Amino acid sequence: MQPVMTILLIVIGYFAVLFGISHLTSRKANNNMFYRANRKAPWYMVAFGMIGASISGVTFVSVPGMVLTSQMTYLQMCLGFIVGYLVIAFVLLPLYYRLQLTSIYTYLGQRLGNRSYQTGAWFFLLSKMVGASVRFYVVCIILQQFVFEPAGIPFIVNVVGMVLLIWLYTRRGGIGTLVFTDTFQTTCLFTALVLIILEAIGQLHLSVGEAVNTIANSEMSRIFVFDDWVSPHNFWKQFLSGAFIAIVMTGLDQDMMQKNLTCKTLRDAQKDMCTYGVAFVPANLLFLALGILLTMNLGTELKGDELLPTFVQGTSTIHYSLFTIHLFVLGIVAASFSSADSALTSLTTSYCVDIRRQPDNELLRKRMHVVMCGIFVLFILLFRAVNSTSLIDAVYILASYTYGPLLGLFTFGLFTKKWPNDRLVPYICIASPLICYALDIATQHIWNYRFGYELLMLNGLLTFVGLWLTAEKKQK
């Protein structure tokens, strides 16, 4: 029998702490607090909290299982992330702070025109809603499996209840509350991860030193692939894709940048970004090391996303452990909520500031926060109906299509002095992902080559070329 009541008490206690933090941080909340935390957030808290928000429940479930199909080659992409974060710190953040932006897409309106501004904002809304839904889907199916299904509660009630909890603790303080709740949630996430690793080592009857040597000598510990240019795991494909993914999914993403813009000064924001970028490599190394330990316990017959949940539930050879289940649920909840709550806050911010252009309208902000939660629920249910791939791949594949136009728009604005034909910008940004999809299908049939994460760079390039070819000689 699954420990439903114990898990439920852990979740209730966890949210009691979040509500306590929310109460303390939102007593004098206003729109400036909701959008920018009054620009008083400590940079080290922002950096630490962003690690948890980036990792999410998708990483917690999917990254350990990646060793089954790609060994530790995911670290090549993580190394590329560092380059991307340096670009953000020393190219994008100075721009955002100089213009004193609340929403980073305001830059597109100032530099490229109104339709470019609206197009960028709408692409972010779509990208973030889809990506956040994929991530939050993880915590919902885990809680459904361990808590709600044994109690006879349907999945839709689970989803609505979880999103309602997010709304309750973010509705007043917004990003000002999330700086503190993310710190707490990241602490819970890594505590759970380290203790699960120790549990897996204990099941193998190894010491920590023996486990490290075993992982290093495993055939799944391969990190670098230089000898196969066709492979999607080739170093340069992964490294360059990682750099561009970091730039678009952090530097061109209102969710992540909204947190950075809460720092007191540009220098603080740069320290935050550099610290956060470097920390991403050891964090993912822990997840991949856990994946190798899990394969030693369970074998290699399982699918990637099934590896950690199967270990937690126990098998005929692995002893069932209440402690491991509790840690797993705590880690999943912490990872998933730290990304979902900030996503909903940034979606509300972008709609009010970019689409409606009423950043001071508090009633609109409160209403749209509710509306975004409702749309979030619908997207989660839709993803449950159509999901058929690895969750971590799903996030990056979707990002390649939806963030590509943002990459093209910002690159055009930053590195050229031309003015685009603002009237044609929406059509170019819609056409680029469609062309990428057609090219991916064609190359599979003709050359048996399937695009990997490099699709993001191609998408951004097509958008950039389209803007360049239709650019006007001078600003109207």
ROVOBA-806377 format. One record per residue (C-alpha): x negated, y negated, z negated; residue in one letter. Coordinates in steps of 0.1 Angstrom, whole numbers, plus 5000, padded with zeros to 4 digits. Layout:
# residues N
<pt <X; Y; Z>; "A">
...
//
This chain:
# residues 476
<pt <5000; 5000; 5000>; "M">
<pt <4986; 4966; 5010>; "Q">
<pt <4981; 4941; 4981>; "P">
<pt <5007; 4917; 4994>; "V">
<pt <5014; 4899; 4961>; "M">
<pt <4977; 4894; 4954>; "T">
<pt <4970; 4879; 4989>; "I">
<pt <5001; 4857; 4986>; "L">
<pt <4988; 4844; 4952>; "L">
<pt <4954; 4836; 4968>; "I">
<pt <4971; 4817; 4996>; "V">
<pt <4994; 4798; 4972>; "I">
<pt <4964; 4789; 4950>; "G">
<pt <4944; 4778; 4980>; "Y">
<pt <4972; 4754; 4992>; "F">
<pt <4977; 4742; 4956>; "A">
<pt <4941; 4729; 4958>; "V">
<pt <4947; 4713; 4992>; "L">
<pt <4978; 4695; 4979>; "F">
<pt <4958; 4683; 4949>; "G">
<pt <4931; 4669; 4971>; "I">
<pt <4958; 4653; 4994>; "S">
<pt <4975; 4637; 4964>; "H">
<pt <4942; 4622; 4951>; "L">
<pt <4931; 4609; 4985>; "T">
<pt <4964; 4595; 4999>; "S">
<pt <4978; 4575; 4970>; "R">
<pt <4972; 4542; 4988>; "K">
<pt <4973; 4555; 5023>; "A">
<pt <4981; 4534; 5054>; "N">
<pt <4976; 4536; 5091>; "N">
<pt <4939; 4527; 5088>; "N">
<pt <4935; 4555; 5063>; "M">
<pt <4953; 4579; 5085>; "F">
<pt <4933; 4571; 5116>; "Y">
<pt <4898; 4561; 5103>; "R">
<pt <4896; 4568; 5066>; "A">
<pt <4889; 4531; 5062>; "N">
<pt <4854; 4538; 5076>; "R">
<pt <4841; 4548; 5042>; "K">
<pt <4835; 4586; 5046>; "A">
<pt <4801; 4600; 5034>; "P">
<pt <4782; 4613; 5064>; "W">
<pt <4771; 4645; 5047>; "Y">
<pt <4807; 4655; 5038>; "M">
<pt <4818; 4648; 5074>; "V">
<pt <4790; 4670; 5087>; "A">
<pt <4797; 4699; 5064>; "F">
<pt <4834; 4697; 5070>; "G">
<pt <4830; 4696; 5108>; "M">
<pt <4811; 4729; 5107>; "I">
<pt <4842; 4746; 5093>; "G">
<pt <4865; 4728; 5116>; "A">
<pt <4844; 4739; 5147>; "S">
<pt <4841; 4775; 5136>; "I">
<pt <4878; 4781; 5131>; "S">
<pt <4896; 4815; 5128>; "G">
<pt <4887; 4824; 5163>; "V">
<pt <4850; 4825; 5155>; "T">
<pt <4857; 4844; 5123>; "F">
<pt <4874; 4872; 5142>; "V">
<pt <4858; 4871; 5177>; "S">
<pt <4821; 4863; 5173>; "V">
<pt <4812; 4894; 5153>; "P">
<pt <4828; 4915; 5180>; "G">
<pt <4808; 4898; 5208>; "M">
<pt <4778; 4920; 5200>; "V">
<pt <4797; 4949; 5216>; "L">
<pt <4797; 4934; 5250>; "T">
<pt <4770; 4907; 5250>; "S">
<pt <4746; 4915; 5221>; "Q">
<pt <4735; 4882; 5205>; "M">
<pt <4733; 4863; 5237>; "T">
<pt <4759; 4839; 5224>; "Y">
<pt <4731; 4822; 5205>; "L">
<pt <4718; 4810; 5239>; "Q">
<pt <4749; 4789; 5241>; "M">
<pt <4745; 4777; 5205>; "C">
<pt <4710; 4765; 5213>; "L">
<pt <4725; 4745; 5242>; "G">
<pt <4750; 4730; 5217>; "F">
<pt <4720; 4713; 5200>; "I">
<pt <4711; 4694; 5232>; "V">
<pt <4748; 4684; 5236>; "G">
<pt <4750; 4671; 5201>; "Y">
<pt <4718; 4650; 5206>; "L">
<pt <4735; 4634; 5237>; "V">
<pt <4766; 4627; 5216>; "I">
<pt <4745; 4612; 5188>; "A">
<pt <4724; 4589; 5209>; "F">
<pt <4745; 4582; 5240>; "V">
<pt <4782; 4584; 5231>; "L">
<pt <4783; 4574; 5194>; "L">
<pt <4765; 4540; 5200>; "P">
<pt <4791; 4532; 5226>; "L">
<pt <4820; 4541; 5204>; "Y">
<pt <4807; 4522; 5174>; "Y">
<pt <4798; 4491; 5196>; "R">
<pt <4834; 4490; 5209>; "L">
<pt <4848; 4497; 5174>; "Q">
<pt <4872; 4524; 5188>; "L">
<pt <4900; 4541; 5170>; "T">
<pt <4906; 4564; 5200>; "S">
<pt <4877; 4572; 5222>; "I">
<pt <4899; 4571; 5253>; "Y">
<pt <4903; 4534; 5249>; "T">
<pt <4869; 4532; 5266>; "Y">
<pt <4884; 4547; 5298>; "L">
<pt <4909; 4519; 5299>; "G">
<pt <4883; 4492; 5294>; "Q">
<pt <4858; 4506; 5320>; "R">
<pt <4879; 4524; 5346>; "L">
<pt <4915; 4512; 5344>; "G">
<pt <4949; 4519; 5329>; "N">
<pt <4957; 4551; 5349>; "R">
<pt <4923; 4565; 5341>; "S">
<pt <4930; 4557; 5304>; "Y">
<pt <4963; 4575; 5305>; "Q">
<pt <4950; 4604; 5324>; "T">
<pt <4922; 4610; 5299>; "G">
<pt <4945; 4608; 5270>; "A">
<pt <4970; 4632; 5285>; "W">
<pt <4943; 4657; 5294>; "F">
<pt <4931; 4655; 5258>; "F">
<pt <4966; 4661; 5245>; "L">
<pt <4970; 4692; 5267>; "L">
<pt <4935; 4705; 5260>; "S">
<pt <4937; 4701; 5222>; "K">
<pt <4972; 4715; 5219>; "M">
<pt <4963; 4746; 5238>; "V">
<pt <4929; 4751; 5221>; "G">
<pt <4943; 4745; 5186>; "A">
<pt <4971; 4769; 5193>; "S">
<pt <4947; 4796; 5202>; "V">
<pt <4927; 4791; 5171>; "R">
<pt <4956; 4789; 5147>; "F">
<pt <4972; 4819; 5163>; "Y">
<pt <4945; 4840; 5146>; "V">
<pt <4955; 4831; 5110>; "V">
<pt <4991; 4837; 5118>; "C">
<pt <4986; 4872; 5131>; "I">
<pt <4963; 4881; 5102>; "I">
<pt <4988; 4869; 5076>; "L">
<pt <5015; 4886; 5095>; "Q">
<pt <4996; 4919; 5093>; "Q">
<pt <4986; 4917; 5057>; "F">
<pt <5014; 4897; 5041>; "V">
<pt <5046; 4890; 5061>; "F">
<pt <5051; 4922; 5080>; "E">
<pt <5051; 4944; 5049>; "P">
<pt <5076; 4920; 5034>; "A">
<pt <5098; 4921; 5065>; "G">
<pt <5093; 4885; 5074>; "I">
<pt <5094; 4878; 5112>; "P">
<pt <5064; 4861; 5130>; "F">
<pt <5083; 4829; 5138>; "I">
<pt <5090; 4823; 5101>; "V">
<pt <5053; 4828; 5094>; "N">
<pt <5042; 4803; 5121>; "V">
<pt <5068; 4776; 5110>; "V">
<pt <5058; 4780; 5074>; "G">
<pt <5021; 4777; 5080>; "M">
<pt <5025; 4746; 5102>; "V">
<pt <5048; 4730; 5077>; "L">
<pt <5021; 4734; 5050>; "L">
<pt <4997; 4715; 5073>; "I">
<pt <5022; 4687; 5078>; "W">
<pt <5028; 4684; 5040>; "L">
<pt <4992; 4678; 5031>; "Y">
<pt <4982; 4656; 5061>; "T">
<pt <5013; 4635; 5066>; "R">
<pt <5001; 4606; 5045>; "R">
<pt <4963; 4606; 5042>; "G">
<pt <4955; 4619; 5077>; "G">
<pt <4918; 4619; 5085>; "I">
<pt <4910; 4603; 5052>; "G">
<pt <4924; 4634; 5034>; "T">
<pt <4908; 4658; 5059>; "L">
<pt <4872; 4646; 5052>; "V">
<pt <4877; 4661; 5017>; "F">
<pt <4899; 4691; 5025>; "T">
<pt <4874; 4702; 5052>; "D">
<pt <4846; 4702; 5027>; "T">
<pt <4866; 4725; 5004>; "F">
<pt <4877; 4747; 5033>; "Q">
<pt <4842; 4751; 5047>; "T">
<pt <4829; 4761; 5013>; "T">
<pt <4855; 4788; 5011>; "C">
<pt <4848; 4800; 5046>; "L">
<pt <4810; 4805; 5041>; "F">
<pt <4815; 4820; 5007>; "T">
<pt <4839; 4846; 5022>; "A">
<pt <4815; 4853; 5051>; "L">
<pt <4784; 4858; 5029>; "V">
<pt <4803; 4881; 5005>; "L">
<pt <4818; 4902; 5034>; "I">
<pt <4782; 4906; 5048>; "I">
<pt <4771; 4918; 5014>; "L">
<pt <4800; 4942; 5013>; "E">
<pt <4791; 4956; 5047>; "A">
<pt <4755; 4961; 5036>; "I">
<pt <4767; 4979; 5005>; "G">
<pt <4788; 5003; 5026>; "Q">
<pt <4757; 5012; 5044>; "L">
<pt <4737; 5017; 5012>; "H">
<pt <4710; 4993; 5023>; "L">
<pt <4692; 4965; 5005>; "S">
<pt <4693; 4930; 5020>; "V">
<pt <4657; 4934; 5033>; "G">
<pt <4665; 4967; 5049>; "E">
<pt <4696; 4953; 5065>; "A">
<pt <4676; 4924; 5080>; "V">
<pt <4651; 4948; 5095>; "N">
<pt <4679; 4971; 5108>; "T">
<pt <4697; 4942; 5125>; "I">
<pt <4664; 4929; 5140>; "A">
<pt <4656; 4964; 5155>; "N">
<pt <4691; 4970; 5168>; "S">
<pt <4696; 4972; 5206>; "E">
<pt <4724; 4947; 5200>; "M">
<pt <4701; 4921; 5187>; "S">
<pt <4690; 4909; 5221>; "R">
<pt <4693; 4871; 5224>; "I">
<pt <4677; 4860; 5257>; "F">
<pt <4685; 4871; 5292>; "V">
<pt <4661; 4857; 5318>; "F">
<pt <4660; 4886; 5343>; "D">
<pt <4695; 4887; 5357>; "D">
<pt <4707; 4855; 5375>; "W">
<pt <4741; 4870; 5383>; "V">
<pt <4749; 4879; 5347>; "S">
<pt <4772; 4855; 5329>; "P">
<pt <4748; 4859; 5300>; "H">
<pt <4718; 4845; 5319>; "N">
<pt <4699; 4821; 5296>; "F">
<pt <4702; 4790; 5318>; "W">
<pt <4739; 4795; 5324>; "K">
<pt <4746; 4799; 5287>; "Q">
<pt <4722; 4771; 5276>; "F">
<pt <4734; 4745; 5301>; "L">
<pt <4771; 4755; 5295>; "S">
<pt <4766; 4752; 5258>; "G">
<pt <4752; 4717; 5262>; "A">
<pt <4781; 4706; 5283>; "F">
<pt <4807; 4724; 5262>; "I">
<pt <4794; 4706; 5231>; "A">
<pt <4795; 4672; 5249>; "I">
<pt <4831; 4677; 5261>; "V">
<pt <4846; 4696; 5232>; "M">
<pt <4830; 4673; 5206>; "T">
<pt <4818; 4641; 5222>; "G">
<pt <4848; 4636; 5245>; "L">
<pt <4873; 4651; 5220>; "D">
<pt <4893; 4627; 5199>; "Q">
<pt <4896; 4653; 5171>; "D">
<pt <4859; 4657; 5164>; "M">
<pt <4850; 4621; 5172>; "M">
<pt <4877; 4607; 5149>; "Q">
<pt <4859; 4623; 5120>; "K">
<pt <4825; 4609; 5131>; "N">
<pt <4841; 4574; 5134>; "L">
<pt <4850; 4575; 5097>; "T">
<pt <4813; 4571; 5087>; "C">
<pt <4803; 4537; 5074>; "K">
<pt <4776; 4530; 5100>; "T">
<pt <4764; 4543; 5134>; "L">
<pt <4732; 4556; 5117>; "R">
<pt <4753; 4576; 5093>; "D">
<pt <4773; 4590; 5121>; "A">
<pt <4741; 4600; 5140>; "Q">
<pt <4728; 4618; 5109>; "K">
<pt <4761; 4636; 5106>; "D">
<pt <4760; 4647; 5142>; "M">
<pt <4724; 4659; 5143>; "C">
<pt <4728; 4679; 5110>; "T">
<pt <4760; 4694; 5122>; "Y">
<pt <4745; 4704; 5156>; "G">
<pt <4715; 4722; 5141>; "V">
<pt <4736; 4740; 5115>; "A">
<pt <4757; 4757; 5142>; "F">
<pt <4729; 4781; 5151>; "V">
<pt <4723; 4798; 5117>; "P">
<pt <4761; 4798; 5111>; "A">
<pt <4768; 4818; 5142>; "N">
<pt <4737; 4840; 5136>; "L">
<pt <4754; 4851; 5104>; "L">
<pt <4786; 4860; 5123>; "F">
<pt <4767; 4880; 5149>; "L">
<pt <4746; 4898; 5122>; "A">
<pt <4779; 4908; 5106>; "L">
<pt <4790; 4922; 5139>; "G">
<pt <4760; 4945; 5141>; "I">
<pt <4765; 4957; 5105>; "L">
<pt <4802; 4964; 5114>; "L">
<pt <4793; 4985; 5144>; "T">
<pt <4770; 5005; 5122>; "M">
<pt <4799; 5012; 5099>; "N">
<pt <4826; 5017; 5125>; "L">
<pt <4809; 5026; 5158>; "G">
<pt <4813; 5009; 5192>; "T">
<pt <4846; 5022; 5204>; "E">
<pt <4867; 4993; 5191>; "L">
<pt <4875; 4961; 5210>; "K">
<pt <4856; 4931; 5199>; "G">
<pt <4885; 4913; 5181>; "D">
<pt <4894; 4945; 5163>; "E">
<pt <4861; 4950; 5146>; "L">
<pt <4863; 4929; 5115>; "L">
<pt <4901; 4935; 5108>; "P">
<pt <4894; 4973; 5111>; "T">
<pt <4866; 4971; 5086>; "F">
<pt <4888; 4951; 5062>; "V">
<pt <4916; 4977; 5064>; "Q">
<pt <4893; 5006; 5060>; "G">
<pt <4890; 5039; 5079>; "T">
<pt <4884; 5076; 5071>; "S">
<pt <4847; 5068; 5067>; "T">
<pt <4850; 5033; 5052>; "I">
<pt <4864; 5029; 5018>; "H">
<pt <4894; 5006; 5015>; "Y">
<pt <4884; 4975; 4994>; "S">
<pt <4908; 4950; 4979>; "L">
<pt <4879; 4926; 4974>; "F">
<pt <4871; 4927; 5011>; "T">
<pt <4907; 4921; 5021>; "I">
<pt <4909; 4891; 4997>; "H">
<pt <4877; 4876; 5011>; "L">
<pt <4889; 4882; 5047>; "F">
<pt <4922; 4864; 5042>; "V">
<pt <4905; 4835; 5023>; "L">
<pt <4879; 4831; 5051>; "G">
<pt <4905; 4833; 5079>; "I">
<pt <4929; 4808; 5062>; "V">
<pt <4900; 4784; 5054>; "A">
<pt <4886; 4786; 5090>; "A">
<pt <4919; 4782; 5107>; "S">
<pt <4934; 4755; 5087>; "F">
<pt <4903; 4733; 5088>; "S">
<pt <4906; 4732; 5126>; "S">
<pt <4944; 4731; 5129>; "A">
<pt <4950; 4702; 5105>; "D">
<pt <4925; 4679; 5121>; "S">
<pt <4938; 4688; 5156>; "A">
<pt <4973; 4678; 5146>; "L">
<pt <4961; 4645; 5131>; "T">
<pt <4941; 4637; 5162>; "S">
<pt <4970; 4645; 5185>; "L">
<pt <4992; 4621; 5165>; "T">
<pt <4965; 4595; 5167>; "T">
<pt <4960; 4598; 5204>; "S">
<pt <4997; 4596; 5212>; "Y">
<pt <5003; 4566; 5191>; "C">
<pt <4972; 4547; 5201>; "V">
<pt <4967; 4558; 5237>; "D">
<pt <5001; 4567; 5251>; "I">
<pt <5024; 4544; 5231>; "R">
<pt <4998; 4519; 5222>; "R">
<pt <5013; 4511; 5189>; "Q">
<pt <4986; 4519; 5163>; "P">
<pt <5002; 4497; 5137>; "D">
<pt <5037; 4513; 5139>; "N">
<pt <5038; 4535; 5108>; "E">
<pt <5073; 4549; 5115>; "L">
<pt <5062; 4560; 5150>; "L">
<pt <5031; 4577; 5135>; "R">
<pt <5052; 4596; 5109>; "K">
<pt <5077; 4607; 5135>; "R">
<pt <5051; 4618; 5160>; "M">
<pt <5033; 4638; 5134>; "H">
<pt <5064; 4659; 5130>; "V">
<pt <5069; 4662; 5167>; "V">
<pt <5033; 4674; 5172>; "M">
<pt <5039; 4701; 5146>; "C">
<pt <5070; 4713; 5165>; "G">
<pt <5051; 4714; 5198>; "I">
<pt <5023; 4732; 5180>; "F">
<pt <5047; 4760; 5169>; "V">
<pt <5060; 4764; 5204>; "L">
<pt <5025; 4768; 5219>; "F">
<pt <5015; 4794; 5193>; "I">
<pt <5045; 4815; 5201>; "L">
<pt <5038; 4811; 5238>; "L">
<pt <5002; 4822; 5234>; "F">
<pt <5014; 4853; 5214>; "R">
<pt <5035; 4862; 5244>; "A">
<pt <5008; 4859; 5271>; "V">
<pt <4975; 4866; 5253>; "N">
<pt <4954; 4894; 5270>; "S">
<pt <4918; 4884; 5266>; "T">
<pt <4892; 4879; 5239>; "S">
<pt <4902; 4849; 5218>; "L">
<pt <4868; 4832; 5219>; "I">
<pt <4867; 4836; 5257>; "D">
<pt <4902; 4822; 5260>; "A">
<pt <4893; 4790; 5242>; "V">
<pt <4862; 4783; 5264>; "Y">
<pt <4880; 4794; 5296>; "I">
<pt <4908; 4770; 5289>; "L">
<pt <4884; 4743; 5280>; "A">
<pt <4866; 4747; 5313>; "S">
<pt <4898; 4738; 5331>; "Y">
<pt <4912; 4711; 5309>; "T">
<pt <4880; 4693; 5296>; "Y">
<pt <4863; 4692; 5331>; "G">
<pt <4882; 4661; 5342>; "P">
<pt <4873; 4643; 5310>; "L">
<pt <4837; 4651; 5316>; "L">
<pt <4839; 4637; 5351>; "G">
<pt <4857; 4605; 5340>; "L">
<pt <4832; 4597; 5312>; "F">
<pt <4802; 4605; 5333>; "T">
<pt <4814; 4583; 5361>; "F">
<pt <4820; 4554; 5336>; "G">
<pt <4787; 4558; 5318>; "L">
<pt <4763; 4564; 5347>; "F">
<pt <4777; 4544; 5376>; "T">
<pt <4786; 4508; 5382>; "K">
<pt <4814; 4516; 5406>; "K">
<pt <4851; 4511; 5400>; "W">
<pt <4873; 4541; 5408>; "P">
<pt <4906; 4537; 5428>; "N">
<pt <4926; 4538; 5396>; "D">
<pt <4958; 4548; 5415>; "R">
<pt <4942; 4580; 5427>; "L">
<pt <4925; 4591; 5394>; "V">
<pt <4954; 4613; 5381>; "P">
<pt <4955; 4632; 5414>; "Y">
<pt <4918; 4638; 5415>; "I">
<pt <4918; 4650; 5378>; "C">
<pt <4946; 4675; 5386>; "I">
<pt <4931; 4686; 5419>; "A">
<pt <4897; 4695; 5404>; "S">
<pt <4908; 4723; 5381>; "P">
<pt <4930; 4737; 5408>; "L">
<pt <4901; 4738; 5432>; "I">
<pt <4879; 4755; 5405>; "C">
<pt <4906; 4781; 5400>; "Y">
<pt <4907; 4788; 5438>; "A">
<pt <4869; 4790; 5440>; "L">
<pt <4868; 4814; 5411>; "D">
<pt <4893; 4837; 5428>; "I">
<pt <4876; 4835; 5462>; "A">
<pt <4841; 4842; 5448>; "T">
<pt <4854; 4873; 5430>; "Q">
<pt <4868; 4887; 5462>; "H">
<pt <4840; 4877; 5486>; "I">
<pt <4808; 4881; 5465>; "W">
<pt <4821; 4899; 5434>; "N">
<pt <4809; 4869; 5414>; "Y">
<pt <4830; 4855; 5385>; "R">
<pt <4824; 4821; 5371>; "F">
<pt <4816; 4820; 5334>; "G">
<pt <4814; 4789; 5312>; "Y">
<pt <4795; 4771; 5340>; "E">
<pt <4830; 4765; 5354>; "L">
<pt <4832; 4735; 5331>; "L">
<pt <4802; 4718; 5349>; "M">
<pt <4817; 4725; 5383>; "L">
<pt <4850; 4711; 5373>; "N">
<pt <4834; 4679; 5359>; "G">
<pt <4812; 4676; 5391>; "L">
<pt <4843; 4679; 5414>; "L">
<pt <4861; 4652; 5394>; "T">
<pt <4830; 4629; 5395>; "F">
<pt <4826; 4634; 5433>; "V">
<pt <4863; 4627; 5438>; "G">
<pt <4860; 4594; 5419>; "L">
<pt <4828; 4585; 5437>; "W">
<pt <4842; 4591; 5472>; "L">
<pt <4874; 4571; 5465>; "T">
<pt <4856; 4543; 5445>; "A">
<pt <4863; 4507; 5454>; "E">
<pt <4835; 4482; 5462>; "K">
<pt <4845; 4458; 5434>; "K">
<pt <4869; 4456; 5405>; "Q">
<pt <4904; 4445; 5413>; "K">
//
